[in-house]
Amino acid sequence: MRRDRRGDDFRMSPALCTSDRPIFVLGCPRSGTTLLQLMLHSHPRIAIPAETRFLLNVYRARINFGDLGDPENRRMLARWITDRKETKFGDLGLDADQVVEEIVAGPPTVGSAIGIVFRSYARSHGKPRWGDKRPSYFKHIPTLQRMFPNAQFIHLIRDGRDCVASLQEMPWYHLDVHHAISAWREAIDTGRKMADRLGPDTFYELQYERLVADPADELTRLCAFLGEEFHPSMADPRDVAKETVPSRKKWHDRTHSAVTPTRVGSWAQRLEPWQIALAETAFGDRLTDYGYEPSGLPKPSAAQLARLARTSTHRRMAQRKADLRDLWRRRNEPGPVECRLEPVQAAEPVEG
């Protein structure tokens, strides 16, 4: 049986309210990571923006910027972040020129440059602590740790069948059900490995179903892991959603409503029987380990299983190639990558 990682062993102490460790939210796409991001952003000490697109891209392109000991190279890096629409820097509402100058004056590493952007975002909201959310970060935890060795990771887990059903309905998801099934399995397996490797002070598992059923209780446990006091505003992030969730993202419309468990288990109506059977066979004990009950449907056909196996193999090969490319970059990177920013002066804990 899977060991419960809800944070029951954490105990708050006065010293815990001074953390400035970066926070990364990750999980299989459509696990509820946007809801969790909004909940964390509702905390008076934590700022986590909507998804950006520069952190991993800066890391991958680091060789192109040369030795960041040269201020002009830091300026080139800074402009790469602030001036390209693909990075979504404009969504942060920051003064680009001011951020550029801060990066130029800052420590000469890509982690420091990225940290300056997120720290500036947190500062614009009057908060000392920053984080970032992107579901696919579960594939890049070692990279994130290279840049931010003191980071904390939150893995949000949702019933894989609900994730698959939701992915199939997204206008931006152009892959088939076999990829969606593989994505959930990969997220779970990677999360388990990282939880054991990093330990309970750095990696935290949280289940979506518990979060929406009792937000205050689950967020209190999560805050204990983060070293923060729970704040009631976190349990109802509707106002934050109105400010930060773009109206064009219709698939996030439910974030504008009260948190409810009404969508839990909706996979039974949204997936075809063969899709359910295929997902449950692929997931195996991973479902029951987290308390998700199987449907009892007959096993899928050999042809369906073979197609899933081909998809999974293709995905593993693609990830292996990506890992090899990163290994080459590591051998050729012109300088260190870890963030070297000085800790932010801690604010007084917020009452309530």
N, C-alpha and C positions, 0 to 999 in steps of 0.2 A: 504493500500500500504506500502511496506517495506521502512523504513527510510534509506536514502542514507548515508553510512558510509565511504565515500571516503576520508574524511579528510579535507573537505572544511573549517572547523572551526579552523584548526591549522594555526598558524602564526609563522614563524621563528623569533628567537631572538638570539643575540650573545651567551647567556648563554646555548642555546640548543645544541651547538656543543661540549659539554663536557660529554655526557652520556656514561656510560659503562653498561647500563642495558642489560642483556642477551636477545636475540631475538629468539623466537621459531616460525617456519613456520609449518603450519599444514593444513589439509583439507582432503576431501575424496581422496583416492588414484586415480591417473591419472587426478588430477585437474590442473597440471602444477607446482607442488611444486618444482620440480627439476629446471625448468626454473627460478623460482623466487629465489631459493637458489643461482643459478649462478649469477643472477643479483645483489643480495645483496653482494655476495662474490666479485663482481667486484668493489664495493665501496672501496675507499682507506682507510677507517677506520673500515670496517667490514669484519670478516672472518667467513664463514659458510662452513664446510666441506660437502662432500657427506655423505650419511646416515651412521651413526655408529650404534652399537648394544649394547652399554654398559650402557647408562643412566638409562633406566627403569629397566634393569636387575640388576644393582647395587642396586637400590632402593629396588627391591623385595628381594634381597639376604642380605639386610643390617643386619639382625639378625645374620647371619652366621659369621660376622666379629667381633662380640662382641663389647666391649667398645672401641671406637676409641680414648679414652684418652690414651690408651696404644700404644706407637709408633710401636710396633711389629704387632699389629692388623691393624694399618694404612698401614704398609708395606704389609701385607697379602692382604688387599683390593687393594692396588696399583698394586701388581703383578697379581691379578685376572683380572684387567683391561688390563694391558699391555701384558700379556703372553698368553692369550686365543685368538685363531683365530676367535672365534665367535664374539668377541667384535669389530673386524675390526680396532683395534688400529693401526695395521701396516699400514693401508691406510693413516694415518695422517702424516707419514714421520717424526715422532718425535723420539728423543733418549729416549728409554724406561727407562734406568737406571736413567737418569736425571729427568724424570717425577716422577719416584718412589720416589726419594729422596726429591723432592719438596712436594709430597703428605705427606711423613713421617714428614717433617718439618712444614707442614701446619696445619690449624685448624682441630680439631678432629670431623668432620662431613662428611657424604657422599656427601652432596651438595658441600662442599669445595673441596673434592677430584675430583669430576666431573668437577667443575669449573676450577680447576688447569689444567686438561687435555685440555679443550677447550681454556683456556687462553694461554696455551703453544702453541697451534696450531695458535692462532691469532698472538702471538708474533713471531712465525716462519715466518709469512707473513708480519711482520712489522706493525701490526695493533693493536689498543688498545681495540677493541670491538669484542665479539664473539657471535655466535648463533648456532643453531642446527635445522635441518630439518628432520621431519619424519611425513608422513601424519597421522598416527594413534595417534599422540599426541593429537588430538582433544578429545580422550577418557580419557586423563590423565592430563588435565589442573590443577585440584586441586593438584595432585602430584607434578607437575612442580612448582607450586606456593609454596608448602611446602618447596621445596629445594631452590627456587630462588624467594623470595617474591617480588622482584622489576622487574621481567621479563616482557617483552612485547610480545604479541602474534599476529601473522598475520594469519588470516584465508583466504585462497585462495579458491574462489568459482567458479566452472565451471558448465555449463549446465549439469544437472544430466544425461541426455541421452547420452551426449558425454562421460562422465565418465564411464557409464555402458558399452557402446560400446567398449571403450578402454580397460577396465578391462577384458572383454571377450576375447580380443586378446592377452593378456599377457601370456607368457610361464610360469610365476611363479604363476599365479592366477588359483587355482584349484577348486574354488567354482562356483556355478551356477548363473544365472542371478538374481534369487531372493535375493541372498546374496549381489550382486552388487547394486541392487536397495535399499536394506535395508541400506547398508553402506552410500550411499549418503544422504538418509533421516536422518539417525542418525547424520551425520556430520553437516547438516544444523540445525537440532533442537538443538544440543549441542552448536553450534556456537551462535545461537540466545540467548540461555540462558546465556552463558558466556559473550556475549557482554553486555547484560543488567546488569549482576552482577558485572563485572569488570570495565565497563565504558570506555569512548573513549580515555583515556590516556594510557590504558593498552591493549585493545583488538581492533583490526582493521580488517574490512572486505574488501577484494579486489576481484574484478571479473576478471577472466582469459580473458574473451572476450575483456574487456576494456584495459587490460594490453597489449595484443598482437596487438590491433588496434592502440594504441598510447602509447608506452612504456614510453616515456619521461614525458608525462603529468601525467600518473598514478604513476610512480616512484617518481616524485616530490612530489605528495601528500603523498605517503608512507613515504618518507624521512622526511616530516614535522611531521608526527606522531612519527617517531623514534627520532626526535630531531637532524637530520643530514641534511647537505646540499646535494642536488642532484648532482651526478657526471655523466657526459655524458657517461662514459664507461659502466654504468649500463644497458643502453638501447641496447647494443650489446655485449652480454657475450660470443661470440663464442670462443675467445682466451682462456678464463677461462675454457670453456667446454672441449677444447682439452687437457688441463692440468689435469683436475680433474674428468671427467666422464670416467669410465672404458670402454674400447672398447668392453668388453664382454656384456655390457648392450646395446644391439642393439635397445631396445625400447626407448633409449634416443638419438638416432642418430640425431633427428631434432634439438637438442640443438647445434649442430655444424654448423647450418645454420642461416641465418638472421631471426629475429623474424617476423613472419607473422601470419595473422589470417586465413590462408587457411584451417585449420582443424575445424574451428568453424562451428557447424551445420552439421558436417559430419555423425552424428548419423542417419540421414534420409536414408543414403545408407548402413550403417553398421549394423543396427538392423532390425530384422524382424518386420512386423506390430504388431504382438501380443505382442512382447517385448516392443515396443514403447507405446502401449496402456496400458500395465500393469505398466510401469514406470510412465506414466503421471497420472494414477489414484492414484498410491501410493504417488506421490509427491504432488498432489493437488495444492493448491495455492502457494506452495513454488516456483514453476517454475515461475508463472506470477509475484510474488512479486519481483523477480529479473529481470524481463523483458524478460523472455524466453517464446516464443509463443508456445502454444500447437498445435499438429498436426491436431486435429479434428477427429481422428480415433474413431471408435466405442469402447465402453467399453469392457474390457476383460471379459472372462467367469467367472462364479462363482467358478469353479474349480481352475482356475488360481489364483484368488484372495485368495482362501482358502489356497493354497500352499504357497503363499507369506506371509499370516498371520502366518502360522506355522513356517516359517523361521524366521520371525521377533520376534515371541515369544521365539523361541529357542535362538536367539541372546541376547535378553533382559535377559533371565535367566542366560546365560553364563556371561554376564556383572555383573549381581547381585552377582553371586558366586565370581567373581573376586573382587568385592567391599568388600564382607564379609571377604575374605582372607586378603585383605589389612587392614581392620579394626582390625583383630586379630594381624597382624604384628605391627600395631601402638601401640597396648596395650602392646606389648612385646619388642619393640625396645629399645636397651640399651642406647640410647642417642639422642640428637637433630639431625636433618637432614638438617637444613637450611645452605646455604652457608655463610661463615663468612670471605670471602676474603676481604682484603682492596681494595678500588677502585684503578683502574689503573690510573697513571698520564696521564691526557688528553694531546693529541697531538694538535698542531695547526691545525685549519681547513684547508682543502685542497682547493686551488683555482680551479675554473673551473667547 
